[in-house]
Amino acid sequence: MSSRTLRLSGDELAYTLAQFGRPDIGHGVLQGMSDVPLAAEDAVQRILAAGHGLMARQLLQINAEATPVLADDLQWIAGVLVQAPFSLRYSLTNAEATFNLTYHAANGGVVEHVVDQGVVHIFTQHEQPRAAVDGGVTFFQIAGLHSEIGSQGEITKALLDQAQEEQEVAAIQKILAQATLTAPLREQFAEDLAQTSYRGSVMRVEYGPNGEPVADRGLLLLGGPARLWILKPNQRPTGTVLTLIPGSESVFRREVSALMK
């Protein structure tokens, strides 16, 4: 169940973060909306204009000392973005575009963060952290998905990179034969590597005392026409090895829930 929703333009969010004491993060929001470096003077002008817009929306007031005062909703979202211990970030790339969805841990629950059309930030508070897992099931459209194979295997990143350069199933299978995979696992994974519908990721990003990212870990996803594959990176002395797991809704929920603990 959601209990609070807030919509802000990128400029309004940048203003809010600047007033909250993190102009660096605010500038990053503005820069993320542009394909070219943003001049400092342009950033200042946009943030000032955003302040006027927030006043018109009654989300900002000027007190007797001529100091801007953020409304409770703005204080709330700035606190979430600056003080969240971690965020869960979903990403999906297909032939058309890249899509992103983020959940920030906050007060025992999560705050969903969607960027609409690249310019409008929509924040929705959820009291239960499982909302982030539910959101991932919807984001990757895997509700009700089952797997035909119960076993899993391992493949080195080097082998996976090599296999992804091939387009023919037979050639991919030949490369995958060098990995620790059962025949059914190898055959189905080769088919989906040859006709991948999307590639995705689920990343847990942790933050330091000043809100800077300090660590990340997560999962890679590969979607075929009718199957999902989850790859868990593991660092070994010889390099990165990925555990290849036939995906399903229940497996996805299990793995993402583990990431959030």
Steps between C-alpha positions, in 0.01 A plus 500: 500500500636842402454796732659798325575607143693801372572616143788737431671621186872438482563870561270502804677195640838667446379810687370286786829316538698823485290654777540180701875552493596276208541725196745245357226237474262763363746592228532131417123483446518794260799357316322169463232676293752634249722335241756780523686648799279745688651843561495616863316822408228306316459266798456793738237663278303177467507435874384854578212465253410166658478674839233733364311201365509328838366816665211503253426140598512598869790264559736782592467809717724794582511575873540834678880473468466463121613136527338232283313238703422165338156349551477171687473297177822652367678445832380141488628417154831681544557305821426173322741571214782628720467264796386168351732219618455325166302502179383217277536588133332314215611547140368344179639551150329371188523585131301820551627668816630471855259515793584559867322472832642568847389425854663688790496343845329735747347464849458125477329522162601619154445802278441421133678740263387516138629750243227567245616608153839583649377820666233430766599319819215309667553385859260259669538386860430136588484388859621145428840422339344213305352767272846522340488130414144528369609797291782296346260221400285757320799686353640186335151362422565161658184449707406132486818399318624146570820318411527159334847433642570473871878478479751784472858525378804725472664690218797735502445857389761452228306206353169688524648802321628269229164325462314831472706592195354206307160495329456135410370255760751229400795734540374619838450142619856416404629781722263414786627141493807633682285622791364298792148462361272201450395420144139632544632816665756554224248441220232736631745771599660486153160543338427811705846648448435474126165682523517713811194716569665719764790529741452632849651543841402529865753693706514574871689829538620595848589853611759659726439765769489779240264318268773387262475148347753277676405145394278311263410140437224337308370278223507496123191395307451370149154463355425264214175476305344290777767451766692699759861443607654637817879529526668556836859633474757347735858620526755218492883517497488405131241764409123552501282190496124526453249261649240440229152448645190418294267780599140503618289739701572310821876483434507872417317582823740285700814652352382863519376454857845369593659810344288724721602335829 
